[in-house]
Amino acid sequence: MKLKYSPYGIFKGSTTPYGLYARLNWMNESTAKLKGAAERLVESICRDQLHNGSWGDSVVETSENLHILSLLAPDRALVGGKAVDWVLEKEYPPMVLISGDGSPYSGLFFRMSRRDTHEIYRRDDLFFNRGCSGFVKTGAALYFSGIFGRKEETRVAGAFKSLDKVLEVRGGRWCSLACSNNILRGYVSHPKKRNSPQTREALAHLEKVQMGTGGWKTIPYFYHAFNTVASSKLPSARRQIERAMSRILRSQNRDGTWGKRHREFKTFMVLDGLYRQGIV
């Protein structure tokens, strides 16, 4: 597929994490100088990690840094794994909670500072979209556990077990569809769940609410939803991405980017999805 405008201009000369990733992986700029810049960024992040595995005792900051590491240094299993352990709340007993409709939230990851909750709702440039803070953290825990060597963790299995039941109780979603998108990201990307009946059910539910314009009803975060769905190789995901392409083509800015704010981030989200689907 050919886009109307080249989407790479915003990454030219960029040394942000997204710029470095794009230049190294999509723009054939794999030079020693660029690799050195990426390595220095990774080393800086690793130096700032706290003894407990987090960055700043913050779910937002820890998730951001884990995402950067997943892009630029997925082999840093020691650093990433320690951070995932912190997100998995291994220093605390597992949460025990049943929601009002009988959905089991036991074993999910809801410990969150007010500062983090505020940040999640304030920002629209995070890899996980705005939504219930506990589902943001749980989605992040499941997503990064599959990348940094924690996919066999008992707590990961326990969280999936509860979420499978929540999906059953709520008929194909975990919460609102916007919140569910954060959990779906964990499912479609995790090696133990990406092809599971639950992933198929959640994608089928999304397919039913996708509009002719390419977006999804009640999900205001189009670029996040597009990237999440594009991370799956299942047929339902492919159909949805093909349907969403009309909006992708229609909404591209003349400079090749997408979005009105945080254009580099949103352009990365679109391109990452297109590459995962083999469309560009």
C-alpha positions as CSV (number, residue, x, y, z in Angstrom):
1,M,0.0,0.0,0.0
2,K,1.2,3.5,-0.9
3,L,0.5,6.4,1.5
4,K,-0.2,9.7,-0.1
5,Y,2.6,11.4,1.8
6,S,5.9,10.0,3.1
7,P,5.5,9.5,6.8
8,Y,9.2,9.4,7.7
9,G,10.0,13.2,7.6
10,I,9.2,13.7,11.3
11,F,11.8,11.2,12.3
12,K,14.6,12.7,10.2
13,G,17.4,13.6,12.6
14,S,15.3,12.7,15.6
15,T,17.0,11.3,18.7
16,T,13.8,10.6,20.7
17,P,13.2,6.9,21.4
18,Y,10.6,6.8,18.6
19,G,12.9,8.7,16.2
20,L,15.8,6.4,17.0
21,Y,13.7,3.3,16.5
22,A,12.3,4.6,13.2
23,R,15.7,5.5,11.9
24,L,17.3,2.2,12.9
25,N,14.5,-0.1,11.8
26,W,12.5,1.7,9.1
27,M,14.8,4.3,7.5
28,N,18.0,2.2,6.9
29,E,20.1,4.5,9.1
30,S,21.8,1.7,11.1
31,T,25.1,3.6,11.5
32,A,27.5,3.2,14.4
33,K,26.8,6.8,15.4
34,L,23.0,6.2,15.6
35,K,23.5,2.9,17.4
36,G,25.7,4.7,19.9
37,A,23.0,7.3,20.5
38,A,20.5,4.5,21.2
39,E,22.9,2.7,23.5
40,R,23.6,5.9,25.5
41,L,19.9,6.5,25.9
42,V,19.4,2.9,27.1
43,E,22.3,3.2,29.5
44,S,20.9,6.4,30.9
45,I,17.6,4.7,31.6
46,C,19.2,1.7,33.2
47,R,21.3,4.0,35.5
48,D,18.1,5.7,36.8
49,Q,16.4,2.5,37.8
50,L,15.7,2.3,41.5
51,H,16.7,-0.7,43.6
52,N,13.0,-1.9,43.7
53,G,13.0,-2.2,39.9
54,S,10.8,0.9,39.2
55,W,11.6,4.3,37.9
56,G,10.6,7.0,40.4
57,D,8.2,4.6,42.1
58,S,5.9,5.5,39.3
59,V,3.8,3.2,37.2
60,V,3.7,5.8,34.4
61,E,7.5,6.4,34.3
62,T,8.2,2.7,34.7
63,S,5.9,1.8,31.8
64,E,7.4,4.5,29.6
65,N,10.9,3.2,30.2
66,L,9.9,-0.4,29.7
67,H,8.4,0.6,26.4
68,I,11.6,2.4,25.4
69,L,13.6,-0.7,26.4
70,S,11.3,-3.0,24.5
71,L,12.0,-0.9,21.3
72,L,15.7,-0.3,21.7
73,A,17.0,-3.0,24.0
74,P,14.5,-5.9,24.4
75,D,17.5,-8.1,25.3
76,R,17.9,-6.2,28.6
77,A,16.0,-8.9,30.4
78,L,17.7,-8.3,33.8
79,V,16.7,-4.6,33.9
80,G,13.3,-5.1,32.2
81,G,12.4,-8.2,34.3
82,K,13.2,-6.4,37.6
83,A,10.9,-3.6,36.5
84,V,8.1,-6.0,35.5
85,D,8.4,-7.7,38.9
86,W,7.7,-4.3,40.5
87,V,4.6,-3.8,38.2
88,L,3.5,-7.3,39.1
89,E,3.4,-6.1,42.8
90,K,5.4,-9.1,43.9
91,E,6.4,-7.4,47.1
92,Y,2.7,-7.4,48.2
93,P,0.1,-10.2,48.6
94,P,-2.1,-10.6,45.5
95,M,-5.1,-8.4,45.4
96,V,-8.4,-10.0,46.3
97,L,-11.4,-8.1,44.9
98,I,-14.8,-8.9,43.3
99,S,-16.5,-6.1,41.3
100,G,-20.2,-5.2,41.7
101,D,-21.3,-7.4,38.8
102,G,-19.4,-10.4,40.1
103,S,-16.4,-10.1,37.9
104,P,-13.2,-11.3,39.6
105,Y,-10.5,-8.6,39.9
106,S,-8.4,-10.8,42.2
107,G,-4.8,-11.0,41.1
108,L,-4.9,-7.9,39.0
109,F,-2.5,-5.0,39.6
110,F,-4.3,-1.9,40.9
111,R,-1.7,-0.3,43.3
112,M,-1.4,3.2,42.0
113,S,-0.4,6.6,43.4
114,R,-2.7,9.6,43.0
115,R,0.1,11.2,41.0
116,D,0.1,8.3,38.5
117,T,-3.7,8.3,38.2
118,H,-3.6,12.0,37.4
119,E,-0.8,11.5,34.8
120,I,-2.7,8.7,33.1
121,Y,-5.8,11.0,32.6
122,R,-3.7,14.1,31.8
123,R,-1.6,12.7,29.0
124,D,-2.5,11.3,25.6
125,D,1.1,10.4,24.5
126,L,1.4,7.2,26.6
127,F,1.6,3.7,25.0
128,F,-1.5,2.7,27.0
129,N,-4.4,5.0,26.5
130,R,-6.4,6.9,29.1
131,G,-8.7,4.7,31.2
132,C,-9.1,3.1,34.6
133,S,-5.7,3.2,36.2
134,G,-5.8,-0.4,37.4
135,F,-6.5,-1.7,33.9
136,V,-3.6,0.5,32.5
137,K,-1.2,-1.1,35.0
138,T,-2.6,-4.6,34.5
139,G,-2.3,-4.2,30.7
140,A,1.2,-3.0,31.1
141,A,2.1,-5.9,33.4
142,L,0.8,-8.5,30.9
143,Y,2.3,-6.8,27.9
144,F,5.9,-6.4,29.3
145,S,5.9,-9.7,31.1
146,G,5.8,-11.4,27.7
147,I,8.8,-9.3,26.5
148,F,11.1,-9.4,29.5
149,G,11.1,-13.1,30.5
150,R,8.2,-13.1,32.9
151,K,5.5,-14.9,30.8
152,E,5.6,-18.0,33.1
153,E,5.1,-16.0,36.3
154,T,2.4,-17.3,38.6
155,R,1.0,-13.8,39.0
156,V,0.7,-13.4,35.2
157,A,-1.2,-16.7,35.0
158,G,-3.5,-15.5,37.9
159,A,-4.2,-12.2,36.2
160,F,-5.1,-13.9,33.0
161,K,-7.4,-16.4,34.8
162,S,-9.3,-13.5,36.4
163,L,-9.5,-11.5,33.2
164,D,-10.7,-14.5,31.2
165,K,-13.7,-14.7,33.6
166,V,-14.3,-10.9,33.5
167,L,-14.5,-11.2,29.7
168,E,-17.0,-14.0,30.0
169,V,-19.2,-12.1,32.5
170,R,-19.1,-8.9,30.4
171,G,-19.7,-10.5,27.0
172,G,-16.5,-9.7,25.1
173,R,-15.1,-6.7,27.0
174,W,-13.3,-6.2,30.2
175,C,-14.6,-2.7,31.1
176,S,-15.5,0.2,28.8
177,L,-14.0,-0.5,25.3
178,A,-11.4,2.2,25.9
179,C,-10.3,0.5,29.1
180,S,-10.6,-2.9,27.5
181,N,-8.1,-1.7,24.8
182,N,-5.3,-1.6,27.4
183,I,-6.1,-5.2,28.5
184,L,-6.4,-6.4,24.9
185,R,-2.9,-5.0,24.2
186,G,-1.6,-7.4,26.8
187,Y,-3.6,-10.3,25.3
188,V,-2.7,-9.8,21.6
189,S,1.0,-9.4,22.4
190,H,1.5,-12.1,25.0
191,P,2.9,-15.4,23.7
192,K,0.6,-17.4,25.9
193,K,-2.6,-15.6,25.0
194,R,-2.3,-14.0,21.6
195,N,-4.2,-16.9,19.9
196,S,-6.4,-17.8,22.8
197,P,-10.2,-18.0,22.6
198,Q,-10.4,-14.9,24.8
199,T,-8.3,-12.9,22.4
200,R,-10.5,-14.0,19.5
201,E,-13.7,-13.1,21.5
202,A,-12.4,-9.7,22.4
203,L,-11.4,-9.0,18.8
204,A,-14.7,-10.2,17.5
205,H,-16.5,-7.9,19.9
206,L,-14.4,-5.0,18.6
207,E,-15.2,-6.0,15.0
208,K,-18.9,-5.7,15.7
209,V,-18.6,-2.1,16.9
210,Q,-16.2,-0.9,14.2
211,M,-17.8,1.9,12.1
212,G,-17.7,2.4,8.4
213,T,-15.4,5.4,9.0
214,G,-12.7,3.0,10.3
215,G,-12.9,3.9,14.0
216,W,-14.5,2.0,16.8
217,K,-17.6,3.1,18.7
218,T,-17.0,4.5,22.2
219,I,-13.2,4.3,21.7
220,P,-11.9,7.9,21.4
221,Y,-8.3,6.8,21.1
222,F,-8.2,5.7,17.5
223,Y,-4.4,5.5,17.2
224,H,-4.0,3.4,20.3
225,A,-6.8,1.0,19.2
226,F,-5.4,0.8,15.7
227,N,-1.9,-0.1,17.0
228,T,-3.4,-2.6,19.5
229,V,-5.5,-4.4,16.9
230,A,-2.6,-4.3,14.4
231,S,-0.4,-6.2,16.9
232,S,-2.6,-9.3,16.3
233,K,-2.2,-11.7,13.4
234,L,-5.7,-13.1,13.7
235,P,-8.1,-12.8,10.8
236,S,-10.5,-10.5,12.7
237,A,-7.7,-8.1,13.4
238,R,-6.7,-8.0,9.7
239,R,-10.2,-7.3,8.6
240,Q,-10.5,-4.4,11.1
241,I,-7.1,-2.9,10.0
242,E,-8.2,-3.1,6.4
243,R,-11.4,-1.3,7.3
244,A,-9.5,1.3,9.3
245,M,-7.2,2.1,6.3
246,S,-9.7,4.5,4.9
247,R,-9.4,6.7,8.0
248,I,-5.6,6.3,8.1
249,L,-5.4,7.6,4.5
250,R,-7.9,10.3,5.1
251,S,-6.4,11.6,8.3
252,Q,-2.7,11.8,7.2
253,N,-1.4,15.3,7.5
254,R,0.4,16.9,4.5
255,D,3.8,16.6,6.2
256,G,3.2,12.8,6.4
257,T,2.3,12.7,10.1
258,W,-0.9,11.8,11.9
259,G,-2.6,13.6,14.7
260,K,-2.8,17.2,15.9
261,R,-0.7,16.9,19.0
262,H,2.2,14.5,19.8
263,R,2.6,13.8,16.0
264,E,5.8,11.9,16.3
265,F,4.2,9.5,18.8
266,K,1.0,9.0,16.8
267,T,2.9,8.6,13.6
268,F,5.0,5.9,15.3
269,M,1.8,4.2,16.4
270,V,0.4,4.1,12.9
271,L,3.6,3.0,11.2
272,D,4.3,0.4,13.8
273,G,0.8,-1.0,13.2
274,L,1.2,-0.9,9.4
275,Y,4.6,-2.7,9.6
276,R,3.2,-5.4,11.9
277,Q,0.5,-6.1,9.4
278,G,2.9,-6.0,6.4
279,I,1.0,-3.2,4.8
280,V,4.0,-0.9,4.3
